[in-house]
């Protein structure tokens, strides 16, 4: 009902955020529905391969490309020949946004654990593809030729270096459980066991240890252990919905 109502407005689900299409598509799919036919509306077409006819998928940043590709591959949806984007276009866009240190970031010069993990998730289905892509790396402005595997391996090394002594990760200089959960999801998407891979064990602390330090007595999880006035809805002593949801996905 909400999708139909929003589609009657000028910008439909969002003017810039293509992830509005992606999140709703994945929610409908997880609920047993068909995001290609929401009472005649094709959210997969409008939000991924034909999004460029209206606004670039990347208008909101790298997460638009990442979640566009994840959504497109959630059911390996076919892309028509006349579509605005093909899978290769989206893969190359993500590869081109690798920062110089080998990871990925929203708009920082250095790798961010959260965004690096999400980028790996989107590229995981192509990890064993030997195809080489040639593109301009936006951070260095150099022409680069790499396979997805090369880029993902570099990103994994960066993630390993970013892991904290307790097994968890930080994003925007804040240790938090969501970033740690995203790394678990990234590793398992590649078939890597996060509990036994030596690259992701620090001081005998695994990613699971890093997650469990944020659990509260009620079974939920806090976003972070310290209060951040810039994030007033996330309290260090109360379970947080977003944190708990992302941990649940990681634990599954």
N, C-alpha and C positions, 0 to 999 in steps of 0.2 A: 504493500500500500504506500509506504513512504517513497519507494523508488518511483512509482507512478506519479505521485504528487510532485516530487522534485524534478522529474523529467518535464514537467509543464513550465518550469522556470527557465530563464535565459541560459544559465550555465549548467542546468541539469544537476548532477550530484555535486559538482565543484568547478570553479573557474580554473584553478591551478592544480589541485590535488588529485592526481590520477589514482592515488591509493584509496580514495573513496570508492572507486569502482572495484579495486582489487580486494579490499577488506570485505565489502558486501558480497562480492562474488564468492569468496572463500567461505564466508558464513553460510550463504545459501547452499553451496555445495556440501559443506559439512552437515547441514541439516537435511540432506537428501533431496534438495531441489536442483533445478537446472538453471544456472546463471546465463545460459545462452537464450533462455526464453522465460523472462519474467513478465508474463502477460504480454508477450510480443516484443519485449525489450531484450536486446542481446548485450549484456554487460561485458562479456569477454571481448566482443568486437569493439564496442565503444570505449572500453577502458584500456585495451592493450593494442592490438595490431592496427586499429583504425583511429586511435586517439590522436595521432599526429595531424589528422585532417582538421582538428579543432585547436588543440594545444599540444605542445611537446609533452611526452610522458615525463621527461626530465625537468619540466617547469618548476617542480617543487624541490628538485635536487636528485641525488643519486638514488634515494629510496624509491622514487617513482619507477626508475628502470629496474631496480632489484625486484620490487613486488610485482611489477608488470610481468617479468619473466617467470617468477614463481607462480603467479596466477595462470599464465599461459600454459605452463607445464603441469599444473595440478591435475589435469586430465589429458595432457598431451594434445591440446586442441589444435586442429588443423587451421592453417592460415591461408586464406585465398591468395591467388597469384596477384590480384589487383590491390591487395592491402597496402596501407601506408608503410607499415613496418613488417619485415620478416624477422625470424628468430635471430639470424646472423646480425642484423642491424642492432638488436637489443643487446646481444652478447658483446659486440664490439664497443658499444657505448659504455657498458659496465667496465670492460677491460681498460678502456681509455681513461677511466676515472681513478685508476690505481695511483696512489700517491708515491712519491719518490722512495720512501722507505719500504715499500712493498705491500702496505696495507691499504685500507680504504677509509674515507672520512666524509662527513657531511659537507663541511666547508673549512676544515682545518688543513694545515700543511702536513701534519703528522697523522699516522694511523690512529683510528679510534676502534677499540675492541668491539663495540656494539655493531658498528657499520661494517667492519671487516668480516665479522661473523655472518651478517646478513648477506653480504656479497658472495661469500663462499657458498651459502645455502642456494643462492640463485644459480651459481655456476656448477654446482655439484653434479647435475645430470650430464654435463658435458666434460667431466673430468677425464674420462678415458678416451675422448675423441682426440685423435692425433692432428687434427686440422690446425694450421697456423693462421693467425689473423694479423693483418698489417693495419696499423692505425696510428693516429697521433695521440701520444700520451699528453693529456691536458696539463698535468703538473709540470712536466719537463719541456713540453712543446717539441719533443723529439719523435721521429717516426720509429715505431717499435713493431717487431714481428715476434709474436709469442703464441704458444698454445694455451688453452684454458688451464691445463695441468701445470704449466710453468707458473702462471699467475697465482693459481690457488696454492701451490707449494710455497711460493714466496709469502703469501698471506698467512699461511699456517705458521711459518717461522716467526712472523711478526706477532701473531697471537700468542705463541709460546713465550716470547720475550715480554709480553705485556701482562702475563698472569702474575697475580699478587702472591705473596708468601702464604696466605691462607687458602689459596686455591681459587679465589674469586677474581673478578675483573672490575675495572673502573671505566667510566665514560664521562667526558667533560670533567675530569679530575675528581670524580666522585665514585667511590667503590659502591657497587650496587648489584643486586641479584639478577635483574633483567639481562644485563650484559653477559653475566655468567651463564644464564640459561640459553642465551642465543649462541654462545660458543658450543655448548652441549649439542644443540640442534645442528649446528654447522658440522661438527665432527661426525655425528651419527649419520648425517646425510651423505657423508663420504665413506661410511662403513668403518670409521675409526672408533675404537672403544675408549671413551673418555676416562674410564676408571683405570685403564692399564697402560695407555700410551705415555711413555716416559717424558715426552715433550710437555705434557700437561699435568705433571705431578711436581709440586714444589714443596720441599720440606715434608715429604710424605703426605701432603694435602692434595686431594683430587678436586676436580670441579664439583663433585657432589658435596664434599666437605665445604667448599666455598659457597654452595647454595644453602646448605642446612644451617649455616651460621646466621641466616636471615629469618629462620622460621620462628614464629611466635607460638605461645602456649595453645592458642585456638586452632593451630594447624595451618594458618595462613602465613604469608611472608610479607616482610616490610621491604620497601624499595631500597632504603639505605639505613645505616645505623646512626647516622648523624643528621640532625635537622638542617634543612637547607631552606632559608627564607624565600629563595626564588622558586621553590617547589612546595608551597604551603599545604597542599592537599595530601602530601606524603609525609606521614609522621613516623619517627623512628621507633615508636612503641605501639603502633597499631597496624594490623595486617592491611595490606594495600591490594586493591582489586587487580590492577594492572600487573603488579609484581607477581601475585599469586597465579594469575592466568598464564603468564609467560613461563613461570616455573613448572606449572602443570604440563604445558606442551613439552618442555625439556625433559621432564621425568617420564612422560609417556614414550 
